Amino acid sequence: MKIRNKILFYFSLIIPAITAIAFLVIYILSSENREESFQMRQKEKISTTLEFLSDIKESDADIIETLDQITINELYNEKLLLFNKDKELIYSNIVDIPVPVSKDILIHLNPKNKWIETKDGLYDVVGTYIHRKGKIYYGVSKAYDDFGYSKLRYLKYILVITFISITIVIVLVSFYISRKITNPLENITAQISSYDFSSNFQPIAFRDTRDEIAVLANVFNELMTRMNEAFAFQKHAIHHISHELKTPIAILVSNFERMEKETDPQVLKTQIKNQKEDTRSLSEIINSLLEIAKIETTNDHFNERFRIDELIFDVSDNLKNVYPDFVFSVDYLEPIDESQLEITGNSRLMRPLFPI
């Protein structure tokens, strides 16, 4: 999966999921608040009805029924039951709503457990223990909160519409952000994919935005620069090696030729000794080549003190073995302090610098 699609997928999945959880929590809390508020209203209704009935106990029963229809049925669609201390029914409104759980509620209502709440489908059922004017009463109310459920349905509708709208906006914004983030990366990827490694080094173009993508492009350019330098070093390595080994190998071959013609044992012994020294010099040249390679790769520095004139003498002596008919001389242009002939460097790497 492409990075753009991953950003789009994860962003479009996580944010709506968090939003849905938040909306669900809001809905659940609103539902619990509705239930608690309505049950408190039921409790107040029980207390109010009990007080009202006590005050008008000598009034006509038709008045009570009329009040039931106005204040109870229309407002709550409620079944209200009132019991005395012996849990005998003393009042029931005219609404024909069964309350199958009323017996269980009455059994558990007592001075220590003064409040019970439960559900019967969408109906809220509450039971309460009431101590009023020295008398004990029990009230059971079962009612349907039409207004509360209507508000919950409206809230649910608003939350669903809001969630769908937010999801659509998040998807569009995620698509725009993913394109904004990945376009530079895709541009660099396309340049790297079509990069011609066989041609001369050409850095990939990028905007210096100082972000991770610019760092990636810059690191790639640095890597290609080093690779180009490594290829160039490898390309010229054989040339350097053949150039450096040509003279010492010629010296060794010349020594062997003279040794083949020599009959005097003492002279031959001397030539073998010289051959040994020349072989050691060849070993030093090979070590010098290794040091050059080390310098190219690790940038190590070699510091030693040596006399430059002694190095020149050594080089001329080696050349005499290759070209015995030549005459080599080292002349000082003017008197010089010996301390001025000492330099700091690498003597083995300095040898190829003298075109003697």
C-alpha positions, -999 to +999 in steps of 0.1 A: +000+000+000+013+034-009+021+059+018-006+083+004-032+055+007-020+046+042-023+082+054-057+085+038-068+051+053-055+056+089-065+092+092-100+085+077-104+056+100-090+069+133-107+103+134-142+091+126-137+063+151-128+087+178-157+110+168-181+080+168-169+071+203-173+107+215-208+109+201-218+075+216-206+087+250-227+119+246-257+099+236-253+074+265-248+103+290-278+121+277-299+089+279-288+084+315-295+120+323-330+117+308-337+086+328-325+101+360-344+134+355-376+116+346-374+093+376-369+123+398-401+137+383-419+105+390-408+106+426-420+142+429-452+132+413-457+104+438-451+128+467-473+155+452-501+131+445-499+117+480-500+151+496-528+163+473-549+132+480-544+137+518-556+173+515-587+165+495-596+131+510-631+144+517-637+157+482-657+141+455-641+111+437-650+126+403-628+156+410-599+132+417-605+113+384-606+146+365-574+157+380-559+123+371-568+128+335-554+163+333-522+161+354-512+124+351-525+108+318-516+136+294-484+146+310-468+112+318-490+083+304-484+071+338-497+043+361-495+055+397-501+032+427-501+043+463-500+019+492-504+023+530-480+010+556-495-025+553-488-023+515-525-023+507-535-003+476-551+030+486-550+048+453-546+039+416-551+063+387-575+054+358-548+045+332-549+009+323-512+002+323-501-031+339-473-029+365-461-065+368-431-056+388-450-037+415-451-066+439-413-071+437-408-035+443-430-035+473-412-065+488-379-047+486-391-012+498-383-006+534-369+021+557-333+010+547-341+008+510-363+038+503-357+040+465-359+014+437-357+021+400-360-003+371-371-006+334-401-023+318-393-019+281-393+018+273-412+025+305-395+038+336-406+021+368-398+036+403-408+027+438-404+049+468-408+047+506-425+078+520-428+089+557-453+117+560-470+131+590-461+101+611-475+077+585-458+053+561-467+051+525-453+033+494-456+046+459-450+029+426-450+048+393-447+034+357-445+060+330-433+066+295-412+097+290-425+108+256-408+142+258-374+128+269-374+101+242-383+127+217-353+147+227-331+116+225-344+108+190-336+143+179-302+142+195-295+108+178-306+123+145-283+153+150-253+131+160-257+108+130-260+137+105-230+154+122-210+122+121-216+116+084-208+152+076-176+151+097-166+118+081-170+132+046-150+163+055-123+142+071-120+120+040-116+150+018-091+167+041-072+135+045-070+131+007-057+167+004-032+163+032-019+130+019-013+145-015+004+175+000+027+153+021+035+126-005+038+146-037+074+157-029+082+122-019+067+107-050+087+133-071+119+122-055+110+085-059+104+090-096+138+108-100+156+080-081+137+053-101+147+069-134+182+078-123+210+069-148+238+055-127+260+050-158+262+087-167+279+115-149+266+123-115+236+146-116+220+155-082+183+151-079+163+183-077+142+190-046+128+220-026+148+228+004+119+227+029+141+215+057+118+186+064+125+148+064+119+146+026+145+173+019+169+155+043+163+123+024+170+139-010+201+156+004+215+123+019+208+106-015+228+133-033+257+129-008+256+092-012+257+095-050+286+120-047+306+095-026+297+067-050+309+088-079+341+094-061+345+057-054+339+048-090+364+074-101+390+060-076+383+025-088+386+036-124+421+050-119+433+024-093+447+001-119+465+029-136+480+041-103+490+005-094+506-003-127+525+031-127+538+026-092+548-011-097+564-006-131+598+007-118+604-017-089+594-047-110+618-035-137+645-032-110+639-068-099+640-081-134+672-062-141+688-077-110+678-112-120+693-107-154+727-096-139+726-124-114+722-149-143+754-136-159+774-133-127+799-161-119+817-146-089+801-159-057+809-127-037+794-105-063+764-128-066+759-127-028+760-089-029+734-089-058+711-112-038+714-089-008+705-059-031+676-080-046+664-085-010+664-048-004+647-041-037+620-067-029+615-049+005+612-016-014+585-032-036+567-043-004+569-007+008+554+005-024+525-020-021+520-008+015+520+028+001+493+019-023+473+004+005+478+036+025+466+057-005+435+036-006+431+041+031+434+078+028+408+078+000+383+059+021+390+071+057+409+104+053+435+092+078+466+114+082+502+100+083+528+121+101+565+112+103+597+132+103+623+124+076+650+141+055+640+149+020+675+146+006+678+110+020+646+102+002+660+116-031+692+096-027+672+064-022+651+070-053+682+077-074+699+045-061+669+025-072+669+041-106+706+033-110+697-004-108+672+000-136+693+023-158+730+014-150+743+035-179+727+067-165+745+090-142+724+105-113+736+134-092+720+154-065+733+190-061+725+216-034+721+250-049+734+267-018+745+258+017+715+248+038+708+240+074+702+203+078+672+209+100+655+226+070+657+193+051+634+175+076+598+175+067+566+159+081+547+135+059+548+100+046+580+090+030+565+060+010+539+083-005+565+109-013+586+087-035+564+089-066+566+127-065+602+129-076+606+126-114+643+116-112 
